[in-house]
């Protein structure tokens, strides 16, 4: 599996974990009184953020990401649904690389 495909996979998983944290774990904590939900999902999401950053640097060696593109990919990962933009961007990069 290429580094760019690995990055796209980690990007999707990290994006879904972010949505799970925001739209499931946070309401469980604040509306249902279950603080353990954010502890578990939050820690998992935190580990996935580190995996995302590591894989971004690994993929940048294979796909010619500029510093601006790497900054944009990192920035969009901070917004809900930003990972879907990142995936589309990387899919277009992957087609160019082939």
C-alpha positions, 0 to 999 in steps of 0.5 A: 500500500502506498504512503498516500493511500495509508494517509487517506485511510488514516485521514478518514479514520481520524475524521470519523473519530472527530465526528464521533467525539463531537456528535456522540461523546460530547452530548453523552458527557453534557446531556446524559452525564456520562463523562467516560465517553469523552475520555475514551473517544477523546484519547483515541482521537488524540492518538489518531491525530498523531498518526495523521501527522506522522502519515502526512509527513510520510506521504509528503515524501511520495506525493509532492506536497508543498508546504502550503498544501501540508499546512492546508491539510493540517488546518482542514483536519481541525474542522468537522468534515474537513477530512472529507475535503482532504480526502478529495484533495489527496485523491486528485494528487493520487491520480496525478502521481499515477 
